[in-house]
Amino acid sequence: MIAEEAHLTRGWFRPSPFVLDLVNTAITSLLMMAALVLVTRWLAVAFSTEEFGVYGFSRRLVSSIAIYSLVAGMTVTRYLAISKSLAQRYTYLLAATLFAVLPALLLLGLASIAPAFWARVVFHDASLGAALLSTLLLVLSTATVNLLCAYYRGAGRVRHANYWQLWAVGVGPLVIAFFWAYTRSLALINTLTAAVMFLSLIPLGAELVRALAGRESGKFRIRLGELLQYGLPRVPGGFFFGGMMAVGPFFAPRFGTMTDAGFLVAGQLLLRTVELGTSAFGVLALPRIAELQAKGRQAFIRDRVEDVVAMTCHLGSFATLQLLLWTDVIVRAWLGERYLPGTPIIRIVLVAAVPYLGYTLLRAVIDALEERAMNTRNMLWALCITLAASVVLGLAGLGGLGLAIAGTLGLFVLGVLSVWHLWRSLGLSRDALLIGPSLALTALVGAATVGSRMLLPPTWPPLGSLAFAGGVAGTLGVLYLLSLRHFGTRWIRELEGRLVRPPGAKA
């Protein structure tokens, strides 16, 4: 969407370097998600439903706590993209290392003093002290991976970042789960996964050695101050978002069961599938938009943000329909028959697919355009509403269903606030949304999907049913996009123009 500067092409298919990085990152995201789905499947089969709930909550904790290192990484990526010399870039890397790694070390050290006490606080079970420590070890290893990938992206080495992220977050954990799921030991699996991720210290260490030799003399505190001034106000926002996603699993043993925590995390994982193919935009957009803003290209940014909002509505509504209508088929094939009772909870979580996609796509845009931590403010509102709704609905006796409703409500608030901020600040127009045609197409897609479900034989095996669902969704998805293109949807035309152009044409 945010394209490179215009340049001459030599053939019909000549995507810009930005689009090539976008495609590479999108493929990496798809592979990582596929690995995560397989890991979840193997552990769901090996663990009991309660043990799977503990596993799901553990991974939600890692995602929630390690968000601060993502913020640190996002911060250093931004400053590397606008740095004026290699020495300045190296100094930023040294400062970011302190920013990203030190909090995880302190947290792990604190938990090591009284693991049983903290396990009782976190997991509601003092016997899970080893699981808690392994979870925090995973937080530390995640911080190192996030830092390395952020440095590579800020330095323009996007493919290096993707390959390391694929190994550390996708392939490595997949291997661990395949060989050690049978042990049913969360502490062992977390520790081995952390060991795989710590391999990122090899290239990161080499970069740090070069940074020590080539850094700016006497500028470390200045660069650290710049990173902290920009990043620290955004750290609470990261924790707010992670906390919002962890509220349901955390309250599940108190208002429902630990099994409900597993259902909620499974729903959140399916929710992440709506990011596939689009999460790459968020990863690459921040440094690029920062450059465009520095060049004063506000009109160009406004048009592209309109396209992103339109893409969110169009792709998000399609993905939501497909996930909702095929939830039971997906759960049965993915997690197994034992998890079918969690289908209603998972469906409620999936209702938030459109606002969730809107937030994930627009947060990088907001951070690139705003010195103020607007995402932090938005996430605070969303967290407060999620907490309040969780307590009220939990006390009302709705259990896991109430927690799912509360989480969905919080994501709706977050998505709406993200869009509203950019709408006001950039003066966006509704024309790019094509509201009438997109609503009509969505209704037709929904009717076609319901009709297709009626053709699915109930005696088919789980994988056969899933393949049928995937075929229907894929076919309808192609027809949906072609129809949007027929109506002149600008974001499709823009993307098409960046990929296929006649010889000699400009981007």
N, C-alpha and C positions, 0 to 999 in steps of 0.2 A: 504494500500500500504506500508507504513512504519511500519513494524511489530515489535512486542515485541521480546525480546531475545528468543532464542530457548528454548522450554520447552517440557516435555513429555505430551502426550495426552492419554486419556483413552477411547475414542470412535471415531467413524467415523466423527462425527460432534463435533469438539472441538475448536472453534475459540479462538484466543489469547485475553487477556484482552484489548489490543489496538483495535482489530477488534470489540469486543463487544461494546466498547465505540463509535467506528465509526458507527456501526449499530444504536445504540441508538441515536446518534447525527443526523444521516441521517433521521431517523423516525421523530425526533423532527422537523427537517427542513421541511419535507414534511407536517407535521401538521400545522406548522406556515404559510407555503405558502398557504395551503388550507384555513386557516382562513383569510389571507390577501386577497385572491381572493373573498371570500364571503363578507368581509367588503367592498371591492371596488365595488362589484356588488350591494349591498344594497344602498350604497351612490350614485352610478351612477343612479339608478332608482329614488331615492328620490330627488336628486339635479337636477337643470337644467344643461345643458352642460357647461354653463359658470361657474356656482357655482362648478361643478365638476372639472373644470380647476383650480379654486382657491384652492380647496381641494388638488388636485394633486400637485400643486406647493408648498403648505404648507408642505406636507409630504416629498417632495424632499428637501426642506430647512432643515427639521429635519434631514434627512439622511446625507445631505451635512455638516451641522455644527457639528452634533454629531459624525462625523468620528474622531474628535480629541480624544473623549473619548474611541473610539475603539482602537486608537493607544496607548493611555494610558493603556488600558486593555491588549493589545497585549504585551506591554512592561513589565507590572508586571507579566503576565503569563510566559514570558521567564525567568525572574529573579527568580520567585518562583520555576520554574522547576529545576534551578541549585543552589538554596540556600542550605546552609549547616546545618541550624538549624531552629527550630521552631521560636526562637526569631528573627532571621534574616528575616524569612518569615513575621512575624507580623510587623516588621519595614518597610518592603517593602509595605505592605498593607496601613499603615498610610501615607506613602509618596505618594502612588498612589492615595489615596483619595483626597489629595490636588491637585494633577496633573489633576484629572478627573473632579472634581466638581467645583472648583473655577472659571474657565473660563465661565461655563454656568451661574453661579450666577452673575458674572459681566456683562455678555451680557444681561441677563434678567433685571438687574437693570438699565443699560444704556437705553434700549428700553422703560422702564417704565417712563422715564423722558419726552419723546415726542413721544408717540406711533403713533399719526396721521402722523407726519413727516416721521417716519421710514416706516410706512405702504405705504405712497406715493412712497418712494424710492424702496421698495421691491415689493409691489403688484401693483404699479401704481394706487393706490386708497386709499386716506386718510381715507375713512370710514371703512377700515378693521383693525383699530388699535387693537381692541379686538382679532381679529383672529391672528394678529402678536404676541401679548403677549402670547396667548395660545400656539402658535407654539414654542416659546422660552421656555415656561414652559415644553413642551413636550421634548425639547432638554435636559433640566435639569434632568427630570425623566429618560430619556434614558441613561444619563451618570451614574446614580445610578445603573441601571440594568446591563449595560455593565461592571461596576466595580465589582459588585457582581459575575457575571458569570465568569469574568476573574480570580478572586481570587479562585473560586471553581475549575476551570480548571487547574490553576497553582498548586493547592494543590492536584491534582489528583482526585477530587470529581466531575467528569464529569457529572454524572447523576443529581446531585444537580443543576448544572448549567443549564442543559437541561430543567429540570422541571420548574425552575424559568423563564427561557427565554420563554418557551411555554406559561406559564401563562401571563407574562407581555407583550409579543409581539403577542401572538396568541389568547388565550381564552379570556382574559380580554377585549381587543379592539373589539373582536367579539360580546361580550355581550353588550358593549356600543353601537355599531352600530345597533344591533338588536332592542334595546329599544329606541334609541334616533335619529336614522337617519331621522325619520319623521319631526323633528324640523327644519331641514335644517340649523342648526346653527353650523358652523365650530368651533366657539369659544367654544361652550358648549361641542361638541364632543371631541375636543382636550383636554380640561380641565379635563373631566371625564376620558379620556384615561390616562392622566398624573397621575391622582389620583390612578388609578389601578396600574400603574408602580411604584409609590412611595411606594407601599407595600413592595417592595424589601428592603426598609430601615430597616425593622424589622430584617431579618437575617443579613443584612450588619451591622446594629448597634450593634448586639450581637457580631459579629466578631471584630468590632472595640473596643468594651469594653475589650475583651480578648487581643487584640493587645496592648492596652494601658498598661495592666497589665504585659504582657509578652514580651514587646519589648526589643531590645538591648539598653542598657544605653549609651546615648551620640552619637548614630550612626544615628540619624534621618537625619541629613543634608548630611551625607555621602551617605546613601541609596537614598535620594531624588536626590542628584547630579548624582548618577549612572543612575537612571531612566531618568532624564532629558537629560543626555548626550546621551543616546541611543534613547530616545523617541522624544525629541524636533526636531531633524532633520527630523523625519518621520511625524511630525504633518503637516507641509506644504504639504507633499505628500497626506495626507488624505484630506486636504482641496482642493488640486488640483483635486483629483478624484471626490470629491463631487461637486466641481465647474464645472467640465467637464460635469457631468450628469445634472447639473442645468442650464447650459448655454441655452439649447433649450427652456425649460419652461420659463426662465427669459426673453428671447428675443421674445417669442411668441406673447405677447400683442403688442410689438413694430413693429414686421415685419409681424405679422399675427393677430391672435385673441387669447383670453384667452382659447377658446375652443381647439385651437391647442395645448396649454399647456397640457390639459387633455389627448389628443391623444398621445402626446410624453411620458407622464408619464405612460400611459397604456402600450405603447410599451416597456418601460423600465421594467415595472413589469412583462410582459411576458418574457422579456429577462432573468429575474432572474430565470425563471423556468428551464433554462438549468443547473442551479447550483444544482437542486434537486438531492439528493443522493451523490453529490460530494463536496458540501460546507462543509460537516462534515470533510473532509480531511484537508481543510485549517485551520479549527478551532483547530484540534488536532495535526496537523503536526508540528507546530512551536516548542512547548516544546519538542516533541520527536526528531526532527532533531537537536535541540540544544544539547540534550544529546548525540546523535550519533556523532556529530561533536566533542564534548568534548572528546569522546573516540577514535577519530581518524579514524572512519570508513568511509573514503571518497569514497572508491570503492562501498560500499553498497549504500551510498547516491546517487552516480552517476547513478547506475542502476535503482534505484527507481524513480529518477527524469526523466530518459528516459521513464519509464513506464507512469509517469504522463503526459508527453508531448504527448505520443501516445494516451493515454486515452482521452485527450483533443481533439485531432484531430478526433478520431473515434466517440466518443459520441457527440461532438459538431456538426460535419457535419450531423449526423443523426437528432439531435434535430433541427438544422436549417432548414433542408428540411421539416420536419413535421410541424413546426411552420409556415413557409412561405406558404406551400400549403394548410393549414387549417386555415389561419388567419381570413378570413371572417366568417367561421363557429364559431370560438372561440369568436370573437367580438360579433356576433349576440346573442350567447347563454349567454355570460358573461355580457356584458354591455347593450345590447338591440339594437333594430333597429336604434335608434337615433344616434348611434356612428359608424354605418357602413361607413359614409363618411370619417372617420379617418383611414380606412383600409390601404390605400397606405402609409400613414405616419408610421403606426405601422409596416408594412412590411419592410420598409427601416431600421427602428431601429433593427429589428430582424436579418437583414443580418450580424450584428456584433456578432452573438451568439458564434462563434468559438473563436475569439480573446478575447471576454469578459470572456468566460470560462477559457481560458488560463491564463488570468491575475488573476482571482479569485483563481485558483488553485495554481499558482506559486508564488504569492506575499508572502505567509507565508514562502515558501522555501527560497526565496531571503532574507527575513528579518532574518531568522534563520541562514543563512550562512554568511551574510555580516554585519559587524559592520557599514559600510557606508550605508547611506540612498539611495540605488540605486533605490528603488521604487519611491522615491520623484523626482529624476531626470527624470525618465521615464514618470511620470505623469505630470511633468511640460511641457515636450515636447508635450504630448498628449493634455493638456489643451490649450497651445498656438495655436496648429493647429486647435483645435475645435473652439476656439474664432475667429481666422482669417477666417476660412471657414464659420462660422455662419454669420459674418458681411458681407463678400463678397456675399454669396448666399442670405442673407436677403435683402441687397441693390439691388440685381439683381431681386427682386420681386418674389422669389420662396416660400416665406412664410414658413409654417410649413414643407413642403417637403424639402426645403433647410436646415432648422435647423436639420431635421432628418438625412440628408446626412452628415452634418458637425459632428454630434455626432457619427455616424457610422465610419466616417473617423478617429476621435480621438481614438475610441476604437480599431480600427485596428492597429494604431500606438502603443498604449499601449501594446496590446497583442504581437506584433512582437518584441518590445523592451524587454519585459519580457523573452520571449523564447531565444532571441539572447544573452542576458546577461548570462543566465545559460549555453547555448550551448558553449560559449567561455570559461567561467570560469571552467566548469566541464569537457569539452571535450566530449560532448554527441555524440552519433552515430545515424545515420538515420535508422539503421537496425530494431529497435523496431517499427518504424512507419508503416512498411508494406505498402508503398505508393501505389504500383500497385494494390494489392488485395483490399485495402480499397477504392480506387477510383472506382474500378469496382463494388464493393458491394454498394457503395453510389449511383451510377448511376442506378443500378437495383432497389434499394429501391425507388428512385425518380420515376422511370417508374411505379412501382407497385402502388405507392401512387396516381399518376395521373390517372391510370386506375381505382383505387378504387373510386376516386372522381366522375368518370363518372357513377358509379353505385348508387350514392347517389340521391334519389328522391328529386326534388326541393320543393316538398310540405310537406316534413317532418318538424315537429316542431323543434325549436332551440335545445332543450335538446336532442331530438332524433338524430339530426344530429351530435351533439357533442359526444354523446355516440358512434355513428358509427365511427367518426374520431378517438376517443380514442381506439376503438377496433382494427381498422386498424393499428394505430401507435404502439399499444402494441404488436400485432402479428408480424408485421414487425421488431420491436425492438428485440424480442426474436430470430427470424430467423437471424437477422443481427449479434447479439452477438454469436450465435452458429456457424455462418459462419466464423467469426473472430477467434473463438476458433479452428475451423478446420484448419485454416491457421497457427496455432501456435502462436497467439498473446500473447506476454509474460505477459502483465499486467493482462490478464484474467487468465492465468495459475498461476500467483503469487497469485492473489486474491483467486482463487479456492483452492490453496495449503494451504492458511491460514484458510480456512473454513472446508474443508473435508480432513481428513488424516486418514490413517489406525492406529489401536491401536499400541502404542509404537513408532510411528514415531515422528521425531523432526520437529519443525516449521522452 
